[in-house]
Amino acid sequence: MAKSDVPKWIIEQGSEVVNLLRTGFLKSESASEPKNVNAARKKYLKALAENPSLVEAESMRLGQETKRIINPYGERKIITPESLQGNTIVPIVGDRTYTGHTIVDSQGFDLSEDVKVDGGAGFAQAMEKFGLGWASNNPMAQNKQNNFDFAANKTDSPVVGVFSAMGDDSNNFATPIANITTQQLQQLPIPKHAVDDFDRRMRVKYKNWLGLEHPEVLDQLMGRNEFAGTKSGAVRSRFVKTADSAAFRDVGFPSRNQIRDDVVEPDLLNVPIGSSGYTTFKADIGASVDPMDKNVSYTHGIKTLGYNGGLFNQYPARVMFPDVFNHLDQKFTNPKKGTPRPFSEAEKNGSLVMNPKLYQRTNQQWLDGMMDYGEKNNFKLMPAGLGAGGLLASINSQANEMEGQYSTDGLGVLGITPEMSAAMAQRDALDQQRMAADEQRYGQYADDQIMPREQTYSEQLGNYLSNLRYGDDSSRQQQEMARVLGGILDFTPVGSVDALKLGAQQREAGNSFEGWLNSIGGAAEAAIPLAGLGFKYGKKGVQGLMEAF
């Protein structure tokens, strides 16, 4: 197929940065360089010209949205490092999947089997009512319980499990990505030679691989029915990694990156390996580790005395567990052949999973280290896991403090959901505006005649939300809020009221979060929060805001 035979709309939409990232032709770390973007476009167009199956696949999924059912388990409780002082903390290493979401339609592909995402960092909060704090397979689950027991015996203090993020590849082990990939493949026009090549590569490692077109392949990947008790997690990891390789990407295999983005907690999507503190729970010392059916990826539950909340910001594992890493810095490998060497950083992070004797006392020295790191990294204005700038930080930090105090029928708390944050991150990629968090401040939109430049719009929003916290929700306050947001939107092609209306219309139409994002078209990033509010509160809920404008 010549390039001229590829539909123009596919070339135009598919060549956008956000799609090049989605399909894996462009890496996020190199997206800020125009030469890298151009190189990725050339690869994409070449793959289209050489593979009719990729053209057909793109025609099926470009511009399509993922539909989900959200099973809410409550707002994340925010705690401070000070609240952990006096305990002993133990690392709980886990994947980053999006707890409480069920995917029913993936990028336009109707899923015959809904995909439930029930693991991830939110597991402890979602499963608190069942007395579960974590899940894994044995012997790993028992090893972690032994870790709790060992720490309690050594320190004679309460033990708290602290989530530490595994690398991106860990998401391949969990069931959602492999499940959705398989169900998309069943609907895609993948050439026979590519299917045969894929099966051949899988059988190099797993001789009993059934094959992509086998009717029971999903059972094998999910480890169910006759495949229960098999090492299905390792098979899933191999399956996803192979499907994500360039050879299969070019013939139209599902986009692993997009599927990952749909099933991973947005706050954890881009954080470094070992980022710690998003979730904590109280360990149940001496508890048994029993089989459980609350998670399809793991077989055994680790009990808890209760969900403990999570830190607003996340900290490197070396900062969260300094004594642990001081110990690991002295460790050497024990090879059967060759000379022992110091542990690599990857091996140190791996020890957080494997070593059942690691723990950290949260004494004053520990707290000083946490606070020093936070001050150096301006954590006061940075939401956990996101570099979305001062506006989101001010809104989210105040909203967490005001939880439950204000009705969403009126102006209410200006909360931004994880889905909205994820959509904003996608917009950032599209516009190539990936800047450091301390540079993404809305003061760049300031009008000197309206507001002095030494105070950013995000700071004014923070002041407004602070007044809300103490009960001042007067019409004057609403007018002040309207002025600040209106001042920002003066620099966008979408007006304030229009942005609210567009978001509300998207909600009324039953569209997704991506719908309200797309509805504001070429608007600058500053227009997005208002469209998000319109979506969140609907036509009735935003009436007060519209009147204020």
KAWOBEL-V950099 format. One record per pair of residues at least 6 apart in sequence whose ideal C-beta (glycine too) atoms are under 6 Angstrom apart, sorted by sequence separation. I is the first residue (numbers start at 1). J is the second residue. D is the distance in whole Angstrom. If there is no record, write none. Layout:
I/J/D + I/J/D
This chain:
20/26/4 + 30/36/4 + 48/54/6 + 171/177/6 + 203/209/5 + 219/225/5 + 406/412/5 + 428/434/6 + 47/54/5 + 48/55/6 + 152/159/5 + 202/209/4 + 210/217/5 + 220/227/5 + 223/230/6 + 318/325/5 + 333/340/5 + 406/413/5 + 446/453/5 + 489/496/5 + 520/527/5 + 151/159/5 + 219/227/5 + 291/299/6 + 332/340/4 + 333/341/5 + 534/542/5 + 124/133/5 + 223/232/3 + 291/300/6 + 292/301/4 + 381/390/5 + 383/392/6 + 506/515/4 + 104/114/5 + 210/220/5 + 243/253/5 + 332/342/6 + 383/393/5 + 467/477/6 + 486/496/5 + 506/516/4 + 148/159/5 + 289/300/5 + 382/393/6 + 402/413/5 + 520/531/5 + 102/114/5 + 103/115/4 + 199/211/5 + 244/256/4 + 331/343/5 + 381/393/4 + 383/396/5 + 443/456/3 + 503/516/4 + 506/519/5 + 26/40/4 + 102/116/5 + 198/212/6 + 399/413/5 + 442/456/5 + 25/40/4 + 221/236/5 + 328/343/6 + 441/456/5 + 442/457/4 + 516/531/5 + 101/117/5 + 287/303/4 + 399/415/4 + 442/458/5 + 195/212/5 + 464/481/5 + 502/519/4 + 25/43/5 + 502/520/6 + 25/44/5 + 98/117/5 + 284/303/4 + 395/414/5 + 516/535/4 + 20/40/5 + 97/117/5 + 284/304/6 + 328/348/4 + 99/120/5 + 284/305/5 + 395/416/6 + 97/119/5 + 98/120/6 + 282/304/6 + 97/120/4 + 99/122/3 + 281/304/5 + 282/305/4 + 328/351/6 + 99/123/6 + 282/306/5 + 392/416/6 + 460/484/5 + 15/41/5 + 100/126/6 + 281/307/5 + 282/308/5 + 494/520/5 + 73/100/5 + 99/126/5 + 281/308/5 + 457/484/6 + 280/308/4 + 499/527/5 + 503/531/4 + 507/535/5 + 71/100/5 + 206/235/6 + 493/522/6 + 494/523/4 + 502/531/6 + 506/535/6 + 493/523/6 + 500/530/6 + 504/534/4 + 70/101/6 + 279/310/5 + 457/488/5 + 492/523/5 + 499/530/4 + 503/534/3 + 507/538/5 + 278/310/5 + 492/524/4 + 499/531/5 + 503/535/4 + 68/101/5 + 69/102/4 + 205/238/6 + 494/527/5 + 277/311/4 + 324/358/5 + 492/526/6 + 500/534/4 + 504/538/5 + 68/103/5 + 386/421/6 + 492/527/4 + 504/539/5 + 182/218/5 + 278/314/6 + 324/360/6 + 388/424/6 + 67/104/5 + 277/314/5 + 323/360/5 + 450/487/5 + 67/105/4 + 277/315/5 + 488/526/4 + 489/527/6 + 504/542/6 + 275/314/4 + 276/315/5 + 321/360/5 + 66/106/5 + 447/487/6 + 66/107/6 + 201/242/5 + 276/317/5 + 6/48/5 + 92/134/6 + 121/163/5 + 274/316/6 + 500/542/5 + 64/107/5 + 178/221/5 + 271/314/6 + 274/317/3 + 445/488/5 + 14/58/5 + 64/108/3 + 276/320/4 + 3/49/5 + 61/107/5 + 445/491/5 + 500/546/6 + 61/108/5 + 175/222/6 + 322/369/6 + 1/49/6 + 10/58/5 + 6/55/6 + 13/62/5 + 497/546/6 + 387/437/4 + 1/52/5 + 389/440/3 + 390/441/4 + 391/442/5 + 73/125/6 + 497/549/5 + 73/126/4 + 496/549/5 + 319/373/5 + 119/174/6 + 382/437/5 + 90/147/5 + 194/251/5 + 90/148/6 + 178/236/4 + 117/176/5 + 173/233/5 + 378/438/6 + 90/151/5 + 115/176/5 + 178/239/5 + 178/240/5 + 181/243/6 + 88/151/5 + 177/240/5 + 115/179/5 + 173/237/5 + 188/252/6 + 394/458/5 + 115/180/5 + 172/237/4 + 313/379/4 + 390/456/6 + 482/548/4 + 88/155/4 + 391/458/4 + 394/461/5 + 398/465/4 + 402/469/5 + 482/549/5 + 172/240/4 + 390/458/3 + 394/462/4 + 88/157/5 + 90/159/6 + 92/161/4 + 94/163/6 + 96/165/6 + 479/548/6 + 87/157/6 + 184/254/4 + 314/384/5 + 478/548/4 + 87/158/5 + 88/159/5 + 89/160/5 + 90/161/6 + 92/163/5 + 93/164/5 + 95/166/6 + 313/384/5 + 314/385/6 + 111/183/5 + 312/384/6 + 87/160/5 + 89/162/5 + 91/164/5 + 93/166/6 + 181/254/5 + 106/180/5 + 95/170/4 + 96/171/6 + 109/184/5 + 274/349/5 + 95/171/5 + 273/349/6 + 97/174/5 + 109/187/5 + 95/174/5 + 180/259/5 + 445/526/6 + 177/259/5 + 177/260/6 + 176/263/4 + 171/260/6 + 423/513/5 + 423/514/6 + 420/513/6 + 419/513/4 + 423/517/4 + 165/268/6 + 424/528/6 + 165/271/6 + 167/273/5 + 164/274/6 + 165/275/5 + 164/276/4 + 420/532/5 + 162/276/6 + 271/385/5 + 163/278/5 + 163/279/4 + 267/384/5 + 268/385/5 + 162/280/5 + 267/385/4 + 160/280/5 + 161/281/5 + 175/296/5 + 160/282/6 + 161/283/6 + 175/297/5 + 174/297/5 + 159/283/4 + 408/537/6 + 57/188/5 + 409/541/6 + 56/189/5 + 152/285/5 + 411/544/5 + 410/544/5 + 148/283/4 + 53/189/5 + 149/285/6 + 53/191/5 + 121/265/6 + 145/289/5 + 120/265/6 + 117/263/5 + 142/289/5 + 133/281/4 + 141/289/5 + 160/308/6 + 266/418/4 + 164/317/5 + 124/279/5 + 266/421/5 + 266/422/4 + 121/278/5 + 124/281/4 + 145/302/6 + 121/279/5 + 144/302/6 + 141/300/4 + 135/295/5 + 137/298/6 + 141/302/6 + 136/298/5 + 137/299/5 + 138/300/5 + 135/298/4 + 98/263/5 + 97/263/5 + 98/264/6 + 135/301/5 + 97/264/6 + 98/265/5 + 127/294/6 + 96/264/5 + 134/302/4 + 96/265/6 + 132/301/4 + 133/302/5 + 133/304/3 + 96/268/4 + 131/303/5 + 119/295/5 + 118/295/5 + 119/297/5 + 128/307/4 + 125/307/5 + 124/307/5 + 164/352/6 + 57/252/3 + 66/262/5 + 54/251/6 + 53/251/5 + 54/252/4 + 51/250/6 + 53/252/4 + 51/251/5 + 47/250/4 + 150/357/6 + 151/359/4 + 147/356/4 + 146/356/5 + 143/356/5 + 24/249/5 + 79/309/4 + 23/255/5 + 77/309/3 + 22/255/5 + 24/257/6 + 76/310/6 + 78/312/5 + 22/257/6 + 22/258/4 + 93/352/5 + 93/353/5 + 91/352/4 + 90/359/5 + 88/359/5 + 89/360/5 + 88/361/6 + 89/362/6 + 87/362/5 + 85/362/5 + 84/362/5 + 85/367/5 + 81/367/6 + 81/370/4 + 78/400/4 + 75/403/6 + 32/432/6 + 32/434/6 + 18/426/6 + 21/429/6 + 18/429/5 + 17/429/6 + 18/430/4 + 17/430/6 + 65/512/5 + 65/514/5
